[in-house]
Amino acid sequence: MAMNSVALETLRLGVNNLRLHKLRSLLTSLGIILGVAAVICMLSVTEGASADEMRMIELLGTKNIIVNSVKPKETVQSSGSRHMRITEYGITHDDVNMIRASVPHVAEVVPLKTVSYKAHHSDNQTALLVVGTTPEFFDVVNITVSRGRRLGYEDSRGKKRTCVIGDGVRAKLFPLKDPLGESIQVDRYPTSIPFTVVGVLENVETAGAPERGVQERDLNNEILIPFDTAMSQFGEIARRTDTGSREYLKIQYSGLYVTAAEIDAVEAVSEMVKRVLENNHSQEDYEVKVPLARLKLAEQKERNSKLTLGFIAGISLLVGGIGIMNIMLATVTERTREIGIRRALGAKRRSITLQFLVETIVLSTTGGIAGVALGIAGANIVTRLASWDTIVSGWSVAISFGLSVLVGIASGLYPAMAAAKLDPIEALRYE
């Protein structure tokens, strides 16, 4: 009981002394306040950006290997002239058959075939991609239908002229009415083919992030049709007009999504897919992308960013601690006579040490609390003004607040010990 009363009395004395010098106490703790706020605000911005990037990468499917047909610098031209040419490149039926037959641990091989670049409804026309694919595509790329239904096996087997449109297509072709059941005319030179809308995709976030390097396709501006319908209605040649010239692209598959059976097999499957393509192609008319590899790179980048920013912001806390130490050393000098009187009246050294230590702990604790509040407010301001997603995590608050208390204890320990070591007689003579 006596120990508790002594501790309470020491705490009261420390708090009262700080209250007697409000402005000095505020300025002393300002370094801690700004340091904690900087740690929380900077880490919240990094956490938000990293979480956004990793979420977008995960939307691509961490078990997927994405293979795209890419037009090489020197392409094989079946025939052509300056105004009309047929260019042949990309993934072939042989590639797909060999991947399915020879690559183990493959759960799905989902084909993609771009058949047209224009479509219209009534007077509304827009440039987009019309892509043939199978029902498995919706699962491997984690997309859902907001209205209607997705493409089914009956659509593919029956080679039906049905389609699922992206949210951007809906906005452009059907700005004022429900698109379900409506007909879209897909361009196929010299005429067009009607497709009935059976579903509308939810807005796909990866479509809006090309600057982050995670965009694979703009599904918001695509029309998805059954793969067998694409092959039967459009064949292997797609027509594309550019600045007065007509280019006919002969591409058997515009892309593939190869899904590994387990996440641990992704890297091995991707290497085997690359070897199959290298053996089958004399030119580099394909590219292989692995979202899992990008996810690991993004996680490593996030760790590095947190360490760097945490180190930079930690310097602010250190500066705040030095400020507390300087002020407390000056306070010891200022209160030398008071210390001498207390020692002469029987106060023990540990009581003197504890009193000064309490003052620094109170300063750093209140500064830490104010810094946490300021840091959270700063993160919210950044979100509102700059439209950046920020995430204030519990661990960043706990670490920054804990560091502020530790810095306060460390910076106040030396002045407190210096005060306790003063000789009472010399202290009483001090003026």
C-alpha positions in Angstrom: 0.0 0.0 0.0 2.8 2.3 0.9 4.6 1.5 -2.4 1.4 2.4 -4.3 1.1 5.7 -2.6 4.7 6.6 -3.3 4.3 5.7 -6.9 1.1 7.8 -7.2 2.7 10.7 -5.4 5.7 10.5 -7.8 3.3 10.4 -10.8 1.4 13.4 -9.4 4.6 15.4 -8.9 5.8 14.6 -12.4 2.5 15.6 -14.1 2.2 18.8 -12.0 5.6 19.9 -13.0 4.8 19.4 -16.7 1.5 21.3 -16.3 3.5 24.2 -14.8 5.4 24.5 -18.1 2.7 23.7 -20.7 4.4 25.3 -23.7 7.7 23.8 -22.9 6.1 20.4 -22.5 4.3 20.7 -25.8 7.4 21.7 -27.7 9.4 18.9 -26.0 6.9 16.3 -27.1 6.4 17.8 -30.6 9.2 15.7 -32.0 7.5 12.5 -30.7 4.1 13.7 -32.0 5.4 14.3 -35.5 7.6 11.2 -35.5 4.7 8.9 -34.6 2.4 10.7 -37.1 5.0 10.3 -39.9 5.5 6.6 -39.2 1.7 5.9 -39.3 0.9 8.1 -42.2 3.8 6.9 -44.4 3.2 3.2 -43.6 -0.5 3.6 -44.2 0.1 5.0 -47.7 2.6 2.1 -48.5 0.2 -0.5 -47.0 -2.7 0.8 -49.1 -0.7 1.0 -52.4 0.8 -2.5 -51.8 -2.5 -4.1 -50.8 -4.2 -2.6 -53.9 -1.4 -3.9 -56.2 -1.4 -7.4 -54.7 -5.2 -7.6 -54.7 -5.1 -6.8 -58.4 -2.5 -9.4 -59.1 -4.4 -12.0 -57.1 -7.5 -11.2 -59.3 -5.5 -12.5 -62.2 -5.3 -15.9 -60.5 -2.2 -17.0 -58.6 -2.4 -20.5 -60.0 -2.6 -19.2 -63.6 0.1 -19.1 -66.3 -1.0 -16.5 -68.9 0.2 -17.2 -72.5 -0.4 -14.5 -75.1 0.2 -14.4 -78.8 2.4 -11.5 -79.6 3.1 -10.0 -83.0 6.9 -10.2 -83.5 9.0 -7.6 -85.3 9.4 -9.9 -88.2 6.2 -11.7 -88.9 5.3 -14.4 -91.3 3.1 -13.0 -94.1 1.1 -15.6 -96.1 0.5 -13.0 -98.8 -0.2 -9.3 -99.1 0.5 -5.9 -100.5 0.9 -2.4 -99.1 -2.9 -2.0 -98.5 -3.8 -5.6 -97.7 -1.7 -8.3 -96.0 -2.2 -11.5 -94.0 0.0 -11.8 -91.0 0.4 -15.2 -89.3 1.8 -15.7 -85.8 1.0 -16.8 -82.3 -0.2 -19.9 -80.4 -1.3 -22.9 -82.5 -3.4 -26.0 -82.0 -0.2 -28.0 -81.8 0.9 -25.9 -78.8 -2.4 -26.4 -77.0 -2.5 -30.2 -77.7 1.1 -30.6 -76.5 0.6 -28.6 -73.3 -2.5 -30.7 -72.5 -0.7 -34.0 -73.3 2.8 -33.5 -72.0 2.7 -30.9 -69.1 1.8 -32.5 -65.7 -0.1 -30.8 -62.9 -2.3 -28.8 -65.2 -5.9 -28.4 -64.1 -7.2 -26.3 -67.0 -6.2 -25.0 -70.4 -8.6 -22.2 -71.3 -8.3 -20.9 -74.9 -8.9 -17.4 -76.0 -9.6 -16.2 -79.6 -10.0 -12.6 -80.6 -12.3 -12.5 -83.6 -13.3 -8.9 -84.0 -12.5 -5.4 -82.9 -15.8 -3.6 -83.5 -19.4 -4.0 -82.5 -22.6 -1.9 -82.6 -26.1 -1.8 -81.4 -28.6 0.5 -83.2 -26.6 3.8 -83.7 -24.1 3.1 -81.0 -20.8 1.7 -82.2 -17.5 1.2 -80.3 -14.1 -0.3 -80.6 -13.6 -3.3 -78.4 -12.5 -6.9 -78.4 -14.8 -9.8 -79.2 -13.2 -12.9 -77.7 -14.2 -16.5 -77.9 -13.6 -18.6 -74.8 -14.9 -21.5 -72.8 -17.1 -21.5 -69.6 -14.0 -22.2 -67.5 -12.6 -18.7 -68.2 -15.0 -17.2 -65.7 -13.5 -19.3 -62.9 -9.8 -19.0 -63.8 -9.8 -15.2 -63.9 -12.2 -14.8 -61.0 -14.9 -12.8 -62.7 -18.6 -12.8 -61.9 -21.7 -11.8 -63.7 -23.7 -9.0 -62.2 -26.8 -9.6 -64.3 -28.0 -12.5 -66.3 -25.9 -15.6 -66.6 -22.4 -16.5 -67.9 -21.6 -18.6 -70.9 -22.4 -22.3 -70.4 -21.4 -25.6 -72.0 -24.7 -25.7 -74.0 -23.7 -22.4 -75.6 -20.4 -23.8 -76.8 -21.7 -27.3 -77.8 -24.6 -25.7 -79.7 -22.4 -23.0 -81.2 -24.9 -20.5 -80.1 -24.7 -16.8 -80.9 -24.8 -15.7 -77.3 -22.5 -13.3 -75.5 -21.6 -11.9 -72.1 -20.5 -8.2 -72.2 -18.2 -6.2 -70.0 -19.6 -3.3 -67.9 -17.8 -0.8 -70.2 -19.6 -2.3 -73.2 -22.9 -2.0 -71.4 -22.3 1.7 -70.7 -21.3 2.4 -74.3 -23.9 0.4 -76.3 -26.8 0.3 -73.8 -26.6 3.6 -71.9 -30.3 3.9 -71.3 -31.7 0.4 -71.4 -31.4 -3.1 -70.1 -29.0 -5.0 -72.4 -30.2 -8.5 -71.5 -31.9 -10.1 -74.4 -30.8 -7.4 -76.8 -28.8 -8.1 -80.0 -25.2 -6.9 -80.6 -23.9 -6.8 -84.2 -20.3 -8.0 -84.2 -18.2 -6.8 -87.1 -17.1 -9.5 -89.6 -16.1 -8.1 -93.0 -18.0 -7.5 -95.2 -21.1 -7.9 -92.9 -21.8 -8.5 -89.2 -23.1 -11.3 -87.0 -25.8 -10.8 -84.4 -25.2 -12.0 -80.8 -27.8 -12.1 -78.0 -26.7 -10.6 -74.7 -27.2 -13.2 -71.9 -25.1 -11.6 -69.2 -23.2 -8.5 -68.0 -19.9 -8.7 -66.1 -19.3 -6.9 -62.9 -16.8 -4.1 -63.2 -13.3 -5.6 -63.3 -10.8 -3.6 -61.2 -7.7 -5.0 -63.0 -8.9 -3.3 -66.1 -8.1 0.1 -64.7 -4.5 -0.4 -63.5 -2.2 -0.5 -66.5 0.1 2.0 -64.7 0.8 -0.6 -62.1 1.8 -3.2 -64.6 -0.8 -5.7 -63.6 -3.4 -5.3 -66.4 -3.7 -8.4 -68.6 -6.9 -7.5 -70.5 -9.6 -4.9 -70.3 -12.5 -7.2 -69.5 -14.8 -4.2 -69.0 -14.5 -3.5 -72.8 -14.8 -7.0 -74.1 -17.5 -9.2 -75.5 -17.2 -12.9 -74.6 -18.7 -15.4 -77.0 -18.5 -19.3 -77.0 -15.2 -20.6 -78.3 -16.8 -23.1 -80.7 -19.0 -20.3 -82.1 -15.9 -18.1 -82.6 -14.2 -20.9 -84.6 -17.2 -21.8 -86.7 -18.4 -18.2 -87.4 -15.1 -16.4 -87.8 -12.5 -19.0 -88.6 -8.8 -18.3 -88.1 -8.5 -14.9 -89.8 -9.6 -11.6 -88.2 -9.7 -8.3 -90.1 -8.2 -5.1 -88.6 -8.3 -1.7 -90.4 -5.6 0.8 -89.6 -4.9 4.2 -91.3 -6.4 3.2 -94.6 -4.7 -0.2 -94.8 -6.4 -3.6 -94.1 -4.5 -6.2 -92.1 -5.8 -9.7 -91.8 -4.5 -11.5 -88.8 -4.2 -15.3 -88.9 -4.0 -16.4 -85.3 -5.3 -19.7 -84.1 -5.3 -18.7 -80.5 -4.9 -15.2 -79.2 -4.1 -16.5 -75.7 -4.3 -19.2 -73.2 -4.8 -19.5 -69.4 -3.0 -22.6 -68.1 -4.1 -23.3 -64.5 -1.8 -25.4 -62.3 -3.5 -28.0 -60.1 -1.6 -26.7 -57.0 0.0 -23.4 -56.2 3.3 -25.1 -55.5 3.4 -26.4 -59.1 3.0 -23.0 -60.7 6.7 -22.3 -61.3 7.4 -25.8 -62.6 4.3 -25.8 -65.0 5.3 -22.3 -66.3 8.8 -23.5 -67.1 7.4 -26.6 -69.0 5.0 -24.4 -70.9 7.9 -22.2 -72.0 9.9 -25.2 -73.2 6.9 -26.5 -75.2 6.5 -23.1 -76.9 10.3 -22.7 -77.5 10.4 -26.1 -79.3 7.3 -25.3 -81.5 8.2 -21.8 -82.5 11.0 -20.5 -84.6 10.2 -16.9 -83.7 9.3 -15.3 -80.4 5.6 -14.7 -81.2 4.3 -15.4 -77.7 4.8 -14.3 -74.1 4.4 -16.1 -70.9 3.4 -14.3 -67.7 3.1 -15.7 -64.2 1.0 -13.7 -61.7 2.4 -15.7 -58.8 5.9 -14.5 -59.6 4.6 -10.9 -59.8 2.8 -11.4 -56.4 6.1 -12.5 -54.8 7.9 -9.6 -56.3 5.2 -7.2 -55.1 5.4 -8.7 -51.6 9.2 -8.2 -51.6 8.7 -4.7 -52.8 6.2 -4.0 -50.0 8.6 -5.3 -47.4 11.5 -3.2 -48.7 9.2 -0.1 -48.8 8.0 -0.6 -45.3 11.6 -1.0 -44.0 12.8 2.1 -45.9 9.9 4.3 -44.9 9.9 2.9 -41.4 13.6 3.8 -41.1 13.1 7.3 -42.4 10.2 7.9 -40.1 12.0 6.3 -37.2 14.7 9.1 -37.6 11.9 11.6 -36.7 11.3 9.6 -33.5 15.0 9.6 -32.7 15.2 13.4 -33.2 12.2 13.7 -30.9 14.0 11.6 -28.3 17.0 13.8 -28.5 14.8 16.8 -28.0 13.4 15.3 -24.8 16.8 14.5 -23.5 18.1 18.0 -24.1 15.1 19.6 -22.3 15.3 17.1 -19.4 19.0 17.8 -19.0 18.2 21.5 -18.9 15.5 20.8 -16.4 17.9 18.9 -14.2 20.2 22.0 -14.1 17.2 24.3 -13.5 15.9 22.2 -10.6 19.3 21.4 -9.0 18.4 23.3 -5.8 15.0 21.5 -5.6 16.8 18.1 -6.0 19.2 19.1 -3.2 16.3 20.0 -0.8 14.5 16.7 -1.5 17.7 14.7 -1.0 18.4 16.6 2.3 14.9 15.7 3.5 15.6 12.0 2.9 14.5 11.3 -0.6 16.3 8.3 -2.1 18.1 8.4 -5.4 15.6 6.0 -6.9 12.8 8.4 -6.0 14.6 11.3 -7.8 15.3 9.0 -10.8 11.7 7.8 -10.9 10.3 11.4 -10.8 12.3 12.5 -13.8 11.6 9.3 -15.6 7.9 9.7 -15.0 8.0 13.1 -16.6 9.7 11.8 -19.8 7.3 8.8 -19.9 4.3 11.1 -19.6 5.7 13.4 -22.3 6.4 10.5 -24.7 3.1 8.7 -24.0 0.9 11.7 -24.5 3.0 12.6 -27.5 2.6 9.1 -28.8 -1.2 9.3 -28.4 -1.4 12.7 -30.1 0.9 11.4 -32.9 -1.4 8.3 -33.5 -4.4 10.6 -33.8 -2.5 13.0 -36.1 -1.2 10.1 -38.2 -4.7 8.5 -38.7 -6.1 12.0 -39.6 -3.2 12.5 -42.0 -3.9 9.1 -43.7 -7.6 10.1 -44.1 -6.6 13.5 -45.6 -4.3 11.8 -48.1 -7.1 9.4 -49.1 -9.5 12.3 -49.6 -7.3 14.8 -51.3 -5.1 12.5 -53.4 -7.6 9.7 -53.9 -5.0 7.2 -52.7 -6.1 4.1 -50.7 -4.5 4.1 -47.3 -4.6 1.4 -44.7 -3.9 2.2 -41.0 -3.0 -1.2 -39.7 -3.0 -2.1 -36.0 0.6 -3.2 -36.0 1.8 0.2 -37.4 -0.1 2.0 -34.6 1.2 -0.4 -31.9 4.8 -0.2 -33.2 4.9 3.5 -33.6 3.3 4.1 -30.1 5.6 1.5 -28.5 8.6 3.1 -30.1 7.6 6.5 -28.8 7.4 5.2 -25.2 10.8 3.4 -25.6 12.4 6.5 -27.0 11.0 8.5 -24.1 12.3 6.1 -21.6 15.7 5.9 -23.3 16.1 9.6 -23.7 14.9 10.3 -20.1 17.0 7.7 -18.4 20.3 9.5 -18.5 19.0 12.9 -17.3 17.1 11.1 -14.5 20.2 9.2 -13.4 22.2 12.4 -13.6 19.7 14.1 -11.3 19.9 11.3 -8.8 23.7 11.4 -8.7 23.8 15.0 -7.6 25.5 15.6 -4.3 22.9 17.1 -1.9 25.3 19.6 -0.3 26.6 20.8 -3.7 23.0 21.0 -5.0 21.9 23.1 -2.0 24.7 25.6 -2.8 23.7 25.9 -6.4 22.1 29.2 -7.4 
